[in-house]
Amino acid sequence: MGSGEFRAARDCLFEHGTDLQAARQAFHWPEAPRFNWALDWFDAELAQGPLRDGPAVRILGETREESTFAELSARSNQVANGLRRRGIRRGDRILLMAGNVTPLWETMLAAMKLGAVVIPTTLLLTGADLAERIARARVRCVIVPASETPKLPTLGPEIDAICIGVPPSGWTSFDLLREASAEFTPDGETQADEPLLLYFTSGTTSRPKMVLHSHRSFPVGHLATMYWLGTRPGDRHMSVGAPGWAGHTFQAFFGPWNAGATVVVLNRPRFDAGFILSALVEHRVTSFSAPPTVWRMLMQEDLAAWPVVLRGATSGGEPLNPETVEQVRRAWGVTIREGWGQTEVTTQIGTSPGEQVEPGAIGRALPGCSIAVLDEEGRDVGEGEEGEFALPMTPRPVGLMLGYLQDDGSLQTVEGDYYRTGDAMRRNPDGTLTFIGRVDDVFKSANYRISPFELESVLIEHPAVAEAAVVPSPDPVRSVVPKAFVALAAGHEPSRETARSIFRHSRERLAPYKRVRRISFGDLPKTVSGKIRRAELRRMEARHDTQSGSPPEFREEEFFGQVGP
């Protein structure tokens, strides 16, 4: 493929930046069979062109770290040569567990140049989690911070153990890799469909799936992500996503670097809203992306007191409540645009720069992306109807994974006419899609279809509600009724009066069949990536779990008497 075809596709998106229809008509995916993004794009274009001495990544913590494109190119060459000297070859798997530190980006680029497969891993995992991943993925090399080495006390001699920081006995310092030559020669051409990244999904099961991506699916597929973000050369794109998840690669690697923008990230042990807001102002961030949880936490600050210069703001990972969008718009004059992607596939739909944000809608298909919403019979639904969001497999979506890697080393590929995402969507008359919920989350109460997300969006408009998760709770009359687990905003108590106020809010804004009938206050269980574990709450309700210490439950009829369906 080389940089020429990739650049032509990228520049086509630049040319039609705020005209989605024109971009969709003009854009074509680059199709050449050979491509190595680190060599053919990062080194050949970003590190050699007019941006070479500009900042590639800026890391904000107790101190500030910054690397230019040229510096990262040279240092990743050194790391690649250092790994090669230690026997790491094409196809070997490297487990990379690091925070937002420079070695993260150096290693990602270095592994790509070698043709090795990177397994990004969150710092939140336990030793047992890591042991399982190392065994299942047949890891050849681990790179972790010194603080995390106690989690891996029994690595076998077949695994190269490299430590970021002062290494304990038996570990090799990452700094030794940087002593190798800054001139790198690849061992051959990279096929675009060779494996590049291996992610473990963050689901609620004890055996997460292994998602395998290629040199085509993520680097090239994220041209659509770049278009959705609206980043341009020289922009400063700030992301608060944590390393180890696919979203970090969306937002802090391929998305902004496909455009030649500067990646701005935080390296701090705790969430600090004030630090984030100060960074947006001080570093004149032009594009800011955060998951819904972070946006909701920022909302508790006086956003209008921070004179940001944002041109764009985005959110993904979970749907964003309309109230959050409106509060940010009032404070900053910028509207958060949503997008949809998964660990399995790059961004496919979103509200693009220049498009009007429709309340509650995620957006439309991005350039190069084809979508479908299927009913239970597998037929595409009409306007105003709901179904499962899916991607047609003809032609095969460029951003789609190679498949699920099995424990025996085989690959379970996507078969059939569609890749089914597991998300329920509604087709709107204007062509946008509205997220309804995970297919498994939507339920019926008294034969009425209930979307938890719709109810949660209403609940979060109440000033006492910081976060909410709605699940079905068994009921002798209606089979199940909507129950809300609520995390309260600062300054509010889990009292009867608070429950009464939230029930009244629900009654004023929801049709009778949709009203929340039960409320419990407390912290919400979440995955290590920060998503609410609704499946855990559903299971707890289904088995009437009232263990000692469980938060009390408030019922609507306690305050307003028996109500109809």
Sequence and secondary structure as in RCSB ss.txt:
>XXXX:A:sequence
MGSGEFRAARDCLFEHGTDLQAARQAFHWPEAPRFNWALDWFDAELAQGPLRDGPAVRILGETREESTFAELSAR
SNQVANGLRRRGIRRGDRILLMAGNVTPLWETMLAAMKLGAVVIPTTLLLTGADLAERIARARVRCVIVPASETP
KLPTLGPEIDAICIGVPPSGWTSFDLLREASAEFTPDGETQADEPLLLYFTSGTTSRPKMVLHSHRSFPVGHLAT
MYWLGTRPGDRHMSVGAPGWAGHTFQAFFGPWNAGATVVVLNRPRFDAGFILSALVEHRVTSFSAPPTVWRMLMQ
EDLAAWPVVLRGATSGGEPLNPETVEQVRRAWGVTIREGWGQTEVTTQIGTSPGEQVEPGAIGRALPGCSIAVLD
EEGRDVGEGEEGEFALPMTPRPVGLMLGYLQDDGSLQTVEGDYYRTGDAMRRNPDGTLTFIGRVDDVFKSANYRI
SPFELESVLIEHPAVAEAAVVPSPDPVRSVVPKAFVALAAGHEPSRETARSIFRHSRERLAPYKRVRRISFGDLP
KTVSGKIRRAELRRMEARHDTQSGSPPEFREEEFFGQVGP
>XXXX:A:secstr
 HHHHHHHHHHHHHHTTT HHHHHHH      SB  HIIIIIIIIITTSTTTTSEEEEEESSSEEEEEHHHHHHH
HHHHHHHHHHTT  TT EEEEE  SSHHHHHHHHHHHHHT EEEEE TT  HHHHHHHHHHHT SEEEEEGGGGG
G TT  TTSEEEEESS  TT EEHHHHTTS S    SS  BTTSEEEEEE   SSSS  EEEEETTTTTTTTHHH
HHHHT  TT EEEE   TTSHHHHIIIIIHHHHHT EEEEE  SS  HHHHHHHHHHTT SEEE  HHHHHHHTT
S GGGS    SEEEE SS   HHHHHHHHHHHS  EEEEEEETTEEEEEE  TTS   TTEEEEE TT   EEE 
TTS B  TT EEEEEEE SS  TTB SEEE TTS EE   SSEEEEEEEEEE TTS EEEEEETTT EEETTEEE
 HHHHHHHHTTSTTEEEEEEEEEEETTTEEEEEEEEEE TT   SHHHHHHHHHHHHHHS GGG   EEEES   
B TTS B HHHHHHHHHTT   TT   EEEHHHHH     
